[in-house]
Amino acid sequence: MSEGLPLKIAVTGGIGSGKSVVCRVLKAMGYEVFDTDSEARRIMDSDRGIHERLTAEIDPLAVVGGRVDRGRISEVVFASAPKLEALNAIVHGAVRRELEAWFTARSGCATPVFVETAILYQSGLDRLVDRVWDIQAPEDLRVGRVIARNGLSEAAVRARIRAQAFAPARVHPSVTAFANDGVRPLLPQIEQALKSITQNSLI
């Protein structure tokens, strides 16, 4: 943990895993959570330089009339690994800078702060956090959740799961796994993980 900064914990997991559910619980408990997806959307909407890169590197119709067409971008990048990599390079460098500033603004905070991200390693955010909470769920359950939530086809959901799949060369040294399998409730797992943090801080 960097001197003066709070304990920084990434909450990660693929689409439909339940990481957003965990983060909503954390917010209800009073913890601060940086949502990388929301920040990426804000940056994509407001940064003209990124608009130019999206149309040049992703698709000429990625931005029309000054508005980002997320449906078009999703259609392109989840069908092409190089395009997805390019999108991550365009957006997530800016997100990392915002996150570093967010951490700095919370110097001296006595409680942990959290970062919600689906692509922890691909974005390089694993190097900015002290611990990782990895939310896991069976793939078929994840597919069903996303279909119900977003109305996507099964093929589209599985394509997104494949696109997010990534085997890092170095796994973060401090990972806590959570099972969001519809059998084991999440809240006790969250409470136990938070209790563990408190106990370790007293050692």
N, C-alpha and C positions, 0 to 999 in steps of 0.2 A: 504494500500500500504506500503510495507517495506521501511524503511528509506534508502534513497540514490538510490533506484531502480526506474526504470520508471514504469508508469502505465502498468500493464500486463493484456492483454485481450485475452481470448480464443475464437476462432471462431469455433463453433461446429455444428454438424448436421449429420444425418445419410447419408448413401451412396445415391448419386443422389440428395441431398438436395440443393447443390449449394455453399457449404462452400468454395470450391476451387476457384469458380468464384469470390466470395467476396475477398478472399485473393489475387487473381491476381490484382483486382482493387486496393487494399491497396498497393501492391508492386508498381504498376504504379504511385501511389500518393507519393511514396517515403518512405513508412513505411517498417520496418523490420518485416518479418514473419518467425517463426520457424515452419517448416513442420514436424510434428511428424512421418508421414508415410515415408517420405524420410529418416529421421534419423533412423527409425526402420529398413528400408531396408539396409542402410549402415552398421549398427551394425550387422545385421544378416549375411551380406556377409563377414564381416571382423573378427568377433570374434569366434575363434575356440572353446572357452568354450561354447558359445551359440550353435554352431554346434552340440556339444556333447549332450547338453540338448534337442535340437530339435529331434535328432534321438532317444534319450532315452525316452522322454516324449510325443512326438507328433506322430512320425511315423519313423520306421527304414529307410524309403526311403526319408525322408525329406531333407537329404543332400547326394548327390551322387557325388563322385569324387571331394569333396571339394566345390561343388556348391550347393547352396540352391535351391530346387525345390519348388518355390512358388505356382505353380499350384497344386502340390500334397498337400502342407500344407493347402491351401485354401479348397481343396476338403475334407480334414479330419476335419478341425476345424469348418467349417460352417455346418457340419453334426453332430457335437458333442459339446454340451455346455461345458462339462468338459475339452475337448481338447482346446477349444477356451480360456477358463479361464487359462489353463496352458500356452498357448502361450503368453497371455497378461502378465502373471507373469514373464515369461522368458525375454521378450523383453522390456516391458515398465518400469521396474525398471531401466534398463540401459538408456532408453530414458529420464526418469525423472532426472537422474544425469546429463546428457548432457544439459537438459533444464535449470536446476538450474545454471550450469556454464555459459550458454548463457546469462541468466538474469544478473548474477554478472558482466559479461564483459561489460554490458551496463549500469552500475551504473552511475548516473548523466545525463542520456539521458533525454532530455526535452520533447520528444514526446512519445506517447504510442508505445509499441511493442506488437506483436500479435503471437498467437500460434494456428496453425490449427490442430484440432484433431476430430476424429469421435467418440472416446470413452472417453469423458471428465471425467466422474465419475468412470467408470471401471478402468481407469488407475491412478486415484488419482490426476490427474492434476488440478482438480477443487480447490484443496487446495493450489495451487501455484499461482493462478491468482486472480486479483482484480475484474474483471468483465467478463461476458460471453455474447457473441453474439450468439444467437441460430438461425440458418438458417433453416427454415421450408418450406416444400412443400408437397402437397398431395401425397399419396403413389403411386397411378397409374402414376402420372407424374414422380416421381422418378424412377419407374421401367422402363418407356419408355426411360428416359435419359440414364440409365445405359446400357440397351440393345443396344441403338444406339452407345454408347461410347465404350463399352467393348465387345460387341458381345456375352454376356451371355444369357442364356435362361431365360424366365420369372420366371420359378421355382427357378433357381439358384439365381436370384436377390432377390426374395421374401425371400428365405432362409437366405440371408445375412442381409436383413432388420430385420428379426426376431432375428437373432443372435446378432445384435447390440442393439436391444431393451432392455432398462434397466430403472428401476424405482429406483432412488437413495433414500436413507433414508433421505438425507438432500439436498435440492436443493440449488444451489449457491444463496447467498442473493442479487446479482446484475445481473439480466438477462435482456437483450434486445432481443426481438423476431423480426426476419426479415421474411417477406412473400416472398418466391421465387416461386410464383404460376403461373408464365407466364402471369399474369395480371398486377400486381403492379411492376414497375421497381425497380431494386435493388439499382442503383446508388443514387437516392434521399434518400433512407433509410440509406445508408452508410454515406452520407454527413450529414444527420440530427443527426445520432448517434455521429459522430465526433464533430459536432457543440455543442452537449450536453456536451461532455467531456470538451471542451474548456470553455463553460459557467460555468460548475461546478467548474472548477479549479480556476476561478476568484472569486468565492464566498468566 
